[in-house]
Amino acid sequence: MKIGELASRASLNSSAIRYYEKSGLLTAPYRIGGQRVYSNDALHRLLLIRFASEMDFSLTEIKLFLSGLQDRAPVGQRWKKLACEKIKEVDETIQRSRRLKSLLQDLLQCHCASLQVCVERLSLSRNMRGIRHRAAELARIGNLQRH
């Protein structure tokens, strides 16, 4: 299939396909009369690349996963390693998001007369206490290392 058809079937722009080729995520197709001609395997690979991108995998992570991957080769171990790393990252993102949501919910209740009052109140909130505690701990560790 030609690049336009592949792009349409993968819901991508042709420029994205050319970029994936250039970056090594997609092998360069053979050409007939100067036009790229792709196999159905290219569609499967592109769908995986698009899905992984939508799930916030970086192109570097996708390239690492796909490197040396052959159509009939088992992918279990490679996926498990990448999944374990990504789960840690997702858990950290969830924790940050929960803290942010809590802070924003507190801000919705804000009736402070000034920015200074608001900042002082935030400093007393459980969210900011945690941030201040971590900052103080890092500063303490930094001071210990200097001595």
Secondary structure, DSSP 4 states (H G I P E B T S, - for coil): -BHHHHHHHHT--HHHHHHHHHTTSSPPPEEETTEEE--HHHHHHHHHHHHHHHTT--HHHHHHHHTT--TTS--HHHHHHHHHHHHHHHHHHHHHHHHHHHHHHHHHT---SSHHHHHHHHHHSHHHHHHHHHHHHHHHHHHHHH-
